Amino acid sequence: MDSKKLEILMTAVNLGSFSKASEVVGYTQSGLTHMMNSLEKDVGFPLLVRGRTGVRLTPAGQRIFPLVQECLNGAKALEREILLI
């Protein structure tokens, strides 16, 4: 699974909006939407509810979101450790 897609998912959820997330991560809103569609295809179920008021996690998304956070935190810890060696 692509960690960049997971980072973007986390950013979009935390900010509640694809447009705000696109500003932070440096992608167009269309590109970000494409990446989230691809992530949902990868996992096999919808992660986000999209609406006029922004984005939020589906029940399935809520279930895996803590694991996504753990995965990203672990990857950052690994990168820090590698730099120390």
N, C-alpha and C positions, 0 to 999 in steps of 0.2 A: 504494500500500500504506500502511496506517495505521501511523504511527510509534508510536502508543501501544500497539498490539498487539505490535510488535517489542520495545518496552521491557519489556512484561510477559513476553514470551517469554524475554528475556535474564534478567530477574529470577527467573523460575521455574526456569530452568536453573541459574543461579548458586546459588540457595538449595536446589535439589533438591526443591521441594515447592510445590504450589499453595497450601496453607494458609499457609505462611510467606510466600510471595510476596503473597498477598492482604492480609496484615497490613501489608506494606511499601507496597504501591501504593494501599491504601485501597478495594479492591473486595471484594465477598463472594467466597468460593471459587467459588460457582456462577456469578457474573458473570465471573470470571476464566476458568473452564472454557469458558464460552460464547464468550468472546473468542478463546481458543486454538483452539476448534473452527472459528470463523469464519476465523481466519488460515489454518488448514490447508485450509479450503475455497478460500480466495483463491489459495493457492499450488498447490493441486491434488494434494498428497500429505501423508501424516502427518509431522509434525515431532517429535512427542513420544511416548514410551512411558510410559504411565501405569500405576502399580502401587501395591500396598500400601506399598511402601517409598519412594514419591515419584515424581518424573518425571525422565526423561533423554531425550536426543536420540536419534532414530532415525538410521541411517546417512545418510539424506538430510538430516536436520536438522543433523548434524555437518558435512556438506559446505557448507551455506549459512550456518552460524552465524558464521563469521568475517566474511562479507559483511554480515550483520545488524549485527555490532559496528561495522564500518567505516561503515555507513550511519548508525547512531545517533551515532557520534563525529563524522561529517561534519556532521550536522544541528546538533549542539551547537556545533561550531566556527563554523558559519554564523550561529547565533543570537548568539554572542559577538561576531563581526565586525560584525554589523548594529548591535549596541548601541554599538559604537565609532564608527560613522559619524554 
